[in-house]
Each structure stands twice: as structure tokens, then as C-alpha cells.
Amino acid sequence: MNYVSINGERYEKRLLDLATTYTTGRGEGELSKKEVLSLITCAKDGMSVTEPELKTLYFIRQNFNFSRAAIELFDAQMLTL
């Protein structure tokens, strides 16, 4: 796994890059429901979601824009991880 350090915290680069790709250069700069599902699937790539993956998902939730429907889906999905 590759990690990025932001303010002394370690986050998973792959998830951050994916969220950035989804919100840069097209659309309205918001994560959609489809993109949220892609992020969650990416985080679930192993046997379980790791602490850095969870922390990265929470970071994305706080620092990226989401459509209203994507917020609801993301929050519901996070409760199951």
C-alpha cells in the first residue's frame, strides 16, 4: 500500500487519488452515488477495511464535495464497515 501524509496523519493514496479523479475536470466537482460505491469497493479490496482505509474514507467525507444522494449513501455504507 502507498500512503500519503497530511498534517502528520497517514492516508491511503489510492483512495485519495480516486476521489480526486472523480471530482476534477468534469461534472460538478461532486462525488456521485456511483463514485461513492466505487470508493467503498476499493476500500474493501482485502479481507477487511483497514484502519488507514477507514481514516481515508472519513477524510474524503470531510474534505470532498458530494451530491446529496451520495452523502446519504456514503454515510449509510460507513455504518456497515
Protein Blocks (a to p, Z undefined) as FASTA:
>chain_A
ZZddeehiacdfklmmmmmmmmgoiajhpacfklmmmmmmmmmmmmbdcfklmmmmmmmm
mmcccdfklmmmmmmmmmmZZ
